[in-house]
Amino acid sequence: MLMNTKAAKLSSSPVTDGLPPERRRWALAAIFTALAMASLDTAIANIALPAIAADLAASPADVVWVVNVYQIALVATLLPLGALGEIVGHQRIYLAGLLLFTLASLGCAYAWSLPSLLAARALQGLGASGIMSVNSALISFVYPNRLLGRGFGHNALVVATAFTLGPTIASGILALASWPWLFAVNIPFGLIAMAIGLKTLPDTPRAVRAFDFPGAGLAAICLGLFILGIGSAAHKASPGVVSIELASAVLLAWFLIRRHADHPAPMLPVDLFRRPMFALSAATAVCSFAVQGLAFVSLPFYFEDILHRTQVETGFFMTPWPLVVAIMAPIGGRLSDRYSAGILGGLGLVLLSIGMVLLATLPVSPGILDIVWRMVICGVGFGFFQTPNIRAIMASAPSDRSGGASGIVATARLTGQTIGAALAALCFALAGRDGATVALALGAGFAALGSIMSFLRLKVVPSRGA
């Protein structure tokens, strides 16, 4: 039965237009430190899988769950924790997530078996979800509205930098120490970020309504099954298993939507998707991150198997994209404070689509510059799109639904990346040696579709409170 609710009113906490500059800098230090840790741990575990498998006597098929269980726990709980942040305060969810992430990192470092490591990684994913689910919402309260694009640009810069440096940092740690140190290094940074955050994070407004725990459970299982189903398809599980997982996710989503039909703040934020600007921006985000997933899974195989480049060379070729995104993110953020997300995002995704076509049509024996300048074009296009799009998502949601909107920002990113990775695996299964080229061409199509949806936003008048 639908829980009793009051209208989604805000508590008496005053809504201020950002924090004073000095306090803002310290709050951002806490926010960005935690975000960098959560983003790094999404990537660095991949580098350590062979060492973990050897040390814990696990098979390659089993040790992959070190990555999978983190991803499932993270994505499954983003929307419930975002909704809870609207009720108890975003800063509390953020700090609780940071505390859990830090303690779970200690558990990962002292794991004595694969099951114990998987349990700690699941808790670490839940902690990362607490950080990421309300990250965009906190940014919108830390920065004044006139600088909001700049704030999201700095936020994207942190994520892109972590993504760029993740493999290098992981390789450096593994060169000097054993794999548990990949997780132990989080502990001092987590404690410092918590100490700063407790004193400086803003006390965000809180909605006056009860939290729907059964609905949260349904949402978590729904999203978890969806990510699990996509992952199963990518790992060539039987069609029956994949169908059951995805069909169960769709059925639970339908049931949850029916359960919250009259709810002022549904767990799956259907109310926000009724807003054209929000829906188009979220769909555009999924398309763009699917492109990234397609590219970052297929390109290493292309460079090593087709072009016969070494792993070191492949790492070098993969660097320009996220590096340029890191450079472009603050620029896109500043522009988004002045220009429409529709035009900025549309042009960025057109450029991304062109870059993917250029990669798919590389000459037979490309030189270093042939590869690098194409990757730079993709990075410029992606970076030009990302920050204005996040700003559009957050600005198109009412203040009392900032948690739901923030959860969608993270969910769209991770879902798009997962879909892209699964489609890349499917391309290799269907096209064999030519799978990378097919995946890149498919990515160009996703980017083109995203650009169309972005340009459609030019016909929509954004209204935060409407």
C-alpha positions as CSV (number, residue, x, y, z in Angstrom):
1,M,0.0,0.0,0.0
2,L,1.2,3.4,-0.8
3,M,2.7,5.1,2.2
4,N,1.2,8.1,3.8
5,T,2.9,11.2,2.6
6,K,2.7,14.9,3.0
7,A,3.2,17.3,0.1
8,A,6.9,17.6,-0.6
9,K,7.5,20.7,1.4
10,L,10.9,21.9,2.5
11,S,11.9,22.2,6.1
12,S,12.5,25.6,7.6
13,S,16.2,25.5,6.6
14,P,16.9,28.6,4.6
15,V,17.8,28.1,0.9
16,T,20.9,30.3,0.3
17,D,22.5,31.0,-3.1
18,G,25.7,29.0,-2.5
19,L,28.3,29.1,0.2
20,P,30.7,32.0,1.0
21,P,33.9,31.7,-1.1
22,E,36.2,30.6,1.8
23,R,33.8,27.9,3.1
24,R,33.0,26.9,-0.5
25,R,36.6,26.1,-1.2
26,W,36.9,23.8,1.8
27,A,33.5,22.1,1.1
28,L,34.7,21.4,-2.5
29,A,37.9,19.9,-1.1
30,A,35.8,17.4,0.8
31,I,33.4,16.8,-2.1
32,F,36.0,16.4,-4.8
33,T,38.3,14.2,-2.7
34,A,35.5,11.7,-2.0
35,L,34.4,11.8,-5.7
36,A,37.9,11.2,-6.9
37,M,38.2,8.2,-4.6
38,A,34.9,6.6,-5.7
39,S,35.8,7.3,-9.4
40,L,39.3,5.8,-9.1
41,D,38.0,2.6,-7.4
42,T,35.7,2.0,-10.4
43,A,38.8,1.7,-12.6
44,I,41.8,0.6,-10.6
45,A,40.3,-2.8,-9.5
46,N,40.5,-3.8,-13.2
47,I,44.3,-3.5,-13.2
48,A,44.6,-5.6,-10.1
49,L,42.4,-8.5,-11.1
50,P,45.3,-10.8,-12.2
51,A,47.2,-10.2,-9.0
52,I,44.1,-10.7,-6.9
53,A,43.3,-14.0,-8.7
54,A,46.8,-15.3,-8.1
55,D,46.9,-14.3,-4.5
56,L,43.4,-15.6,-3.5
57,A,43.6,-18.7,-5.8
58,A,40.5,-17.5,-7.8
59,S,39.7,-18.2,-11.4
60,P,39.5,-15.3,-13.9
61,A,35.7,-15.9,-14.2
62,D,35.2,-15.6,-10.5
63,V,37.6,-12.7,-9.9
64,V,35.7,-10.5,-12.4
65,W,33.0,-10.3,-9.7
66,V,35.4,-8.0,-7.8
67,V,34.4,-5.4,-10.4
68,N,30.9,-6.5,-11.0
69,V,29.7,-6.5,-7.4
70,Y,31.0,-3.0,-6.9
71,Q,29.2,-1.8,-10.0
72,I,25.9,-3.5,-9.1
73,A,25.8,-2.2,-5.5
74,L,26.7,1.3,-6.8
75,V,24.1,1.6,-9.6
76,A,21.3,-0.3,-7.7
77,T,21.2,2.2,-4.8
78,L,21.8,5.5,-6.5
79,L,18.1,6.4,-6.8
80,P,17.0,5.3,-3.3
81,L,19.9,7.1,-1.7
82,G,19.2,10.2,-3.8
83,A,15.6,10.1,-2.6
84,L,16.7,9.6,1.0
85,G,19.0,12.7,0.7
86,E,16.0,14.8,-0.1
87,I,14.5,13.8,3.3
88,V,17.5,13.6,5.7
89,G,19.8,16.1,3.9
90,H,22.2,15.5,1.1
91,Q,25.3,16.2,3.3
92,R,24.3,13.4,5.7
93,I,24.0,10.8,2.9
94,Y,27.4,12.1,1.4
95,L,29.2,11.8,4.8
96,A,27.6,8.4,5.6
97,G,28.6,7.1,2.2
98,L,32.2,8.4,2.6
99,L,32.4,6.8,6.0
100,L,31.2,3.4,4.7
101,F,33.5,3.7,1.7
102,T,36.5,4.3,3.9
103,L,35.7,1.4,6.3
104,A,35.0,-0.9,3.4
105,S,38.3,0.1,1.9
106,L,39.9,-1.2,5.1
107,G,37.9,-4.4,4.7
108,C,39.1,-4.8,1.1
109,A,42.7,-4.3,2.2
110,Y,42.4,-7.1,4.9
111,A,40.4,-9.5,2.8
112,W,41.6,-13.1,3.3
113,S,39.5,-14.8,0.6
114,L,37.5,-14.0,-2.5
115,P,34.2,-14.1,-0.6
116,S,35.4,-11.7,2.0
117,L,36.8,-9.3,-0.7
118,L,33.5,-9.5,-2.5
119,A,31.5,-8.6,0.6
120,A,33.8,-5.6,1.3
121,R,33.6,-4.5,-2.3
122,A,29.8,-4.6,-2.2
123,L,29.9,-2.3,0.9
124,Q,32.4,-0.1,-0.9
125,G,30.0,0.2,-3.8
126,L,27.2,1.1,-1.5
127,G,29.4,3.8,0.1
128,A,30.4,5.1,-3.4
129,S,26.7,5.3,-4.2
130,G,26.2,7.5,-1.2
131,I,28.9,9.8,-2.5
132,M,27.7,9.9,-6.1
133,S,23.9,9.9,-5.6
134,V,23.9,13.3,-4.1
135,N,27.1,14.7,-5.6
136,S,25.4,16.9,-8.2
137,A,22.8,18.0,-5.6
138,L,25.5,19.2,-3.2
139,I,27.3,21.1,-6.0
140,S,24.1,23.0,-6.7
141,F,23.9,24.1,-3.1
142,V,27.6,24.9,-2.7
143,Y,27.9,27.2,-5.8
144,P,25.7,30.3,-6.4
145,N,23.4,29.9,-9.3
146,R,25.4,32.3,-11.5
147,L,28.5,30.0,-11.2
148,L,26.6,26.6,-11.3
149,G,28.0,25.7,-14.7
150,R,31.5,26.3,-13.5
151,G,30.9,24.1,-10.5
152,F,29.7,21.2,-12.6
153,G,32.6,21.8,-14.9
154,H,35.1,21.4,-12.0
155,N,33.1,18.3,-10.9
156,A,33.5,16.8,-14.4
157,L,37.2,17.7,-14.3
158,V,37.7,15.6,-11.2
159,V,35.9,12.6,-12.7
160,A,37.8,12.8,-16.0
161,T,41.2,13.3,-14.2
162,A,40.5,10.3,-12.0
163,F,39.5,8.3,-15.1
164,T,42.7,9.4,-16.9
165,L,45.1,8.7,-14.0
166,G,43.4,5.6,-12.6
167,P,45.4,3.0,-14.5
168,T,48.7,4.9,-14.0
169,I,48.1,5.2,-10.3
170,A,47.1,1.6,-10.0
171,S,50.2,0.4,-12.0
172,G,52.4,2.6,-9.8
173,I,51.1,1.2,-6.6
174,L,51.3,-2.4,-7.8
175,A,54.9,-1.8,-8.9
176,L,55.8,-0.8,-5.3
177,A,53.4,-2.9,-3.2
178,S,50.8,-5.6,-3.2
179,W,47.2,-5.2,-4.4
180,P,45.6,-4.6,-0.9
181,W,47.4,-1.2,-0.9
182,L,45.1,-0.1,-3.8
183,F,42.3,0.0,-1.3
184,A,44.3,0.9,1.9
185,V,45.4,4.2,0.2
186,N,41.8,5.4,0.4
187,I,41.7,5.4,4.2
188,P,43.8,8.6,5.1
189,F,42.1,10.5,2.3
190,G,38.7,9.4,3.4
191,L,39.3,10.4,7.0
192,I,40.6,13.9,6.0
193,A,37.7,14.5,3.6
194,M,35.2,13.5,6.4
195,A,36.9,15.9,8.9
196,I,36.6,18.8,6.4
197,G,33.1,17.8,5.3
198,L,31.7,17.7,8.8
199,K,32.6,21.4,9.2
200,T,32.0,22.8,5.8
201,L,29.3,21.0,3.8
202,P,26.0,22.9,3.6
203,D,22.9,21.9,5.6
204,T,20.6,21.3,2.7
205,P,16.8,21.8,2.8
206,R,14.9,18.6,3.7
207,A,11.5,17.5,2.4
208,V,8.7,16.7,4.9
209,R,7.7,13.1,3.9
210,A,8.4,9.6,5.0
211,F,10.9,7.4,3.2
212,D,9.4,4.5,1.3
213,F,11.7,1.6,2.4
214,P,9.8,-1.1,0.4
215,G,9.9,1.1,-2.7
216,A,13.6,1.6,-2.1
217,G,14.1,-2.1,-2.0
218,L,12.1,-2.6,-5.2
219,A,14.1,0.2,-7.0
220,A,17.4,-1.3,-5.9
221,I,16.5,-4.8,-7.1
222,C,15.1,-3.4,-10.3
223,L,18.3,-1.5,-11.2
224,G,20.5,-4.3,-9.9
225,L,18.8,-6.8,-12.2
226,F,19.0,-4.5,-15.1
227,I,22.8,-4.0,-14.7
228,L,23.2,-7.7,-14.0
229,G,21.3,-8.6,-17.2
230,I,23.3,-6.2,-19.3
231,G,26.5,-7.6,-17.8
232,S,25.3,-11.2,-18.4
233,A,24.7,-10.4,-22.0
234,A,28.2,-8.9,-22.3
235,H,29.7,-12.1,-20.8
236,K,27.8,-14.3,-23.2
237,A,25.4,-15.9,-20.6
238,S,22.6,-18.0,-22.0
239,P,19.8,-16.1,-23.6
240,G,17.3,-17.5,-21.1
241,V,19.2,-16.2,-18.1
242,V,19.6,-12.7,-19.7
243,S,15.9,-12.6,-20.7
244,I,14.8,-13.5,-17.1
245,E,17.0,-10.9,-15.6
246,L,16.0,-8.1,-17.9
247,A,12.3,-9.1,-18.0
248,S,12.3,-9.1,-14.1
249,A,13.8,-5.6,-14.1
250,V,11.1,-4.3,-16.5
251,L,8.4,-6.0,-14.4
252,L,9.6,-4.5,-11.2
253,A,10.0,-1.0,-12.8
254,W,6.3,-1.2,-14.0
255,F,5.2,-2.3,-10.5
256,L,7.2,0.5,-8.8
257,I,5.7,3.1,-11.2
258,R,2.2,1.9,-10.4
259,R,3.0,1.9,-6.7
260,H,4.1,5.5,-6.8
261,A,1.6,6.8,-9.4
262,D,0.3,9.5,-7.1
263,H,3.5,10.0,-5.0
264,P,4.9,13.6,-5.0
265,A,8.5,12.2,-5.2
266,P,8.5,8.7,-6.7
267,M,11.6,6.5,-6.3
268,L,11.9,6.1,-10.0
269,P,11.5,9.8,-10.8
270,V,8.7,9.6,-13.3
271,D,7.5,13.0,-12.2
272,L,10.8,14.5,-13.4
273,F,10.7,12.7,-16.7
274,R,7.4,14.4,-17.5
275,R,9.5,17.6,-17.8
276,P,10.7,17.7,-21.5
277,M,14.1,19.4,-20.6
278,F,14.9,16.8,-17.9
279,A,13.8,13.8,-20.1
280,L,15.8,14.9,-23.1
281,S,18.9,15.7,-21.1
282,A,18.8,12.4,-19.3
283,A,18.3,10.5,-22.6
284,T,21.1,12.5,-24.2
285,A,23.4,11.5,-21.2
286,V,22.7,7.8,-21.7
287,C,23.5,8.0,-25.4
288,S,26.8,9.9,-24.8
289,F,28.0,7.5,-22.2
290,A,27.1,4.6,-24.3
291,V,29.4,6.0,-26.9
292,Q,32.2,6.2,-24.3
293,G,31.5,2.6,-23.2
294,L,31.6,1.4,-26.8
295,A,34.9,3.2,-27.5
296,F,36.7,2.3,-24.3
297,V,36.0,-1.4,-24.6
298,S,36.6,-1.8,-28.3
299,L,39.6,0.5,-28.9
300,P,42.2,-1.5,-26.8
301,F,41.3,-4.6,-28.8
302,Y,41.6,-2.7,-32.0
303,F,45.0,-1.2,-31.1
304,E,46.5,-4.5,-29.9
305,D,44.8,-7.1,-32.1
306,I,44.5,-5.2,-35.4
307,L,47.3,-2.7,-35.2
308,H,49.6,-5.0,-33.1
309,R,50.5,-2.2,-30.7
310,T,51.9,-3.0,-27.2
311,Q,50.0,-2.5,-24.0
312,V,52.1,0.6,-23.2
313,E,51.3,2.1,-26.6
314,T,47.6,1.3,-26.2
315,G,47.6,3.1,-22.8
316,F,49.2,6.1,-24.5
317,F,46.6,6.1,-27.3
318,M,43.7,5.9,-24.8
319,T,44.9,8.9,-22.8
320,P,44.0,11.9,-25.1
321,W,40.3,11.4,-24.8
322,P,39.9,11.6,-21.0
323,L,42.7,14.2,-20.8
324,V,41.0,16.5,-23.3
325,V,37.6,16.0,-21.5
326,A,39.3,17.1,-18.3
327,I,40.5,20.3,-20.1
328,M,37.2,21.0,-21.8
329,A,34.9,20.3,-18.8
330,P,35.6,23.7,-17.0
331,I,35.4,25.5,-20.4
332,G,32.0,23.9,-21.1
333,G,30.9,24.8,-17.6
334,R,31.7,28.5,-18.0
335,L,29.9,28.5,-21.4
336,S,26.8,26.8,-19.9
337,D,26.4,29.7,-17.5
338,R,25.8,31.9,-20.6
339,Y,24.5,29.6,-23.5
340,S,21.9,27.0,-23.9
341,A,22.7,23.3,-23.1
342,G,20.8,22.4,-26.3
343,I,23.2,24.1,-28.6
344,L,26.4,23.3,-26.6
345,G,25.5,19.7,-26.1
346,G,24.3,19.3,-29.7
347,L,27.5,20.7,-31.2
348,G,29.6,18.6,-28.8
349,L,27.9,15.4,-29.8
350,V,28.1,16.2,-33.5
351,L,31.8,16.5,-32.9
352,L,31.9,13.3,-31.0
353,S,30.0,11.5,-33.8
354,I,32.5,12.8,-36.3
355,G,35.4,11.6,-34.1
356,M,33.9,8.1,-33.9
357,V,33.5,7.9,-37.6
358,L,37.1,9.0,-38.1
359,L,38.3,6.3,-35.7
360,A,36.2,3.7,-37.4
361,T,37.8,4.6,-40.8
362,L,41.4,4.7,-39.7
363,P,43.9,3.8,-42.4
364,V,45.3,0.3,-42.5
365,S,48.6,1.3,-40.9
366,P,48.0,4.6,-39.0
367,G,50.8,6.6,-37.5
368,I,50.7,7.9,-33.9
369,L,49.4,11.3,-34.9
370,D,46.6,9.7,-37.1
371,I,45.3,8.1,-33.9
372,V,45.9,10.9,-31.4
373,W,44.2,13.7,-33.3
374,R,41.1,11.6,-33.8
375,M,41.0,10.8,-30.0
376,V,41.4,14.5,-29.3
377,I,38.3,15.3,-31.4
378,C,36.3,12.7,-29.5
379,G,37.5,14.2,-26.2
380,V,36.7,17.8,-27.2
381,G,33.2,16.8,-28.3
382,F,32.5,14.7,-25.2
383,G,33.9,17.4,-22.9
384,F,31.9,20.1,-24.6
385,F,28.7,18.2,-24.0
386,Q,29.1,16.8,-20.5
387,T,29.0,19.8,-18.2
388,P,26.2,21.8,-19.9
389,N,24.1,18.6,-19.8
390,I,24.5,18.1,-16.1
391,R,23.6,21.7,-15.5
392,A,20.4,21.2,-17.6
393,I,19.4,18.1,-15.7
394,M,19.8,19.8,-12.3
395,A,18.3,23.1,-13.3
396,S,15.2,21.5,-14.8
397,A,14.3,19.8,-11.5
398,P,12.6,21.6,-8.5
399,S,14.9,22.3,-5.5
400,D,13.0,19.7,-3.4
401,R,13.7,17.0,-6.0
402,S,17.4,17.7,-6.3
403,G,18.2,14.3,-4.8
404,G,16.2,12.5,-7.5
405,A,17.8,14.6,-10.2
406,S,21.3,14.0,-8.8
407,G,20.6,10.3,-8.7
408,I,19.6,10.3,-12.4
409,V,22.8,12.1,-13.3
410,A,24.9,9.3,-11.9
411,T,22.5,6.5,-13.0
412,A,22.5,7.8,-16.6
413,R,26.3,7.9,-16.7
414,L,26.8,4.4,-15.3
415,T,23.9,2.9,-17.2
416,G,25.1,4.3,-20.5
417,Q,28.7,3.1,-19.9
418,T,27.3,-0.4,-19.1
419,I,25.1,-0.5,-22.2
420,G,28.0,0.6,-24.3
421,A,30.3,-2.1,-22.9
422,A,27.7,-4.8,-23.4
423,L,27.1,-3.6,-27.0
424,A,30.8,-3.7,-27.7
425,A,31.0,-7.3,-26.5
426,L,28.0,-8.1,-28.8
427,C,29.8,-6.5,-31.7
428,F,32.8,-8.7,-31.2
429,A,30.6,-11.8,-30.8
430,L,28.8,-11.1,-34.1
431,A,31.6,-9.5,-36.2
432,G,34.7,-11.2,-34.8
433,R,37.9,-9.4,-35.8
434,D,35.9,-6.5,-37.3
435,G,34.0,-6.1,-34.0
436,A,35.9,-3.0,-33.0
437,T,35.1,-1.2,-36.2
438,V,31.4,-2.1,-35.9
439,A,31.4,-0.9,-32.3
440,L,32.9,2.5,-33.2
441,A,30.4,2.9,-36.0
442,L,27.6,2.1,-33.6
443,G,29.0,4.7,-31.2
444,A,28.9,7.3,-34.0
445,G,25.2,6.5,-34.4
446,F,24.5,6.9,-30.7
447,A,26.4,10.2,-30.7
448,A,24.3,11.4,-33.6
449,L,21.1,10.4,-31.9
450,G,22.2,12.2,-28.7
451,S,22.9,15.4,-30.7
452,I,19.4,15.3,-32.2
453,M,17.8,15.0,-28.7
454,S,20.1,17.8,-27.5
455,F,19.0,20.2,-30.3
456,L,15.4,19.4,-29.5
457,R,16.0,21.1,-26.2
458,L,16.2,24.4,-28.0
459,K,12.4,24.2,-28.4
460,V,11.8,23.6,-24.7
461,V,11.7,26.5,-22.2
462,P,13.3,25.3,-19.0
463,S,11.5,26.0,-15.8
464,R,12.9,24.8,-12.5
465,G,9.8,25.3,-10.4
466,A,7.2,24.5,-12.9
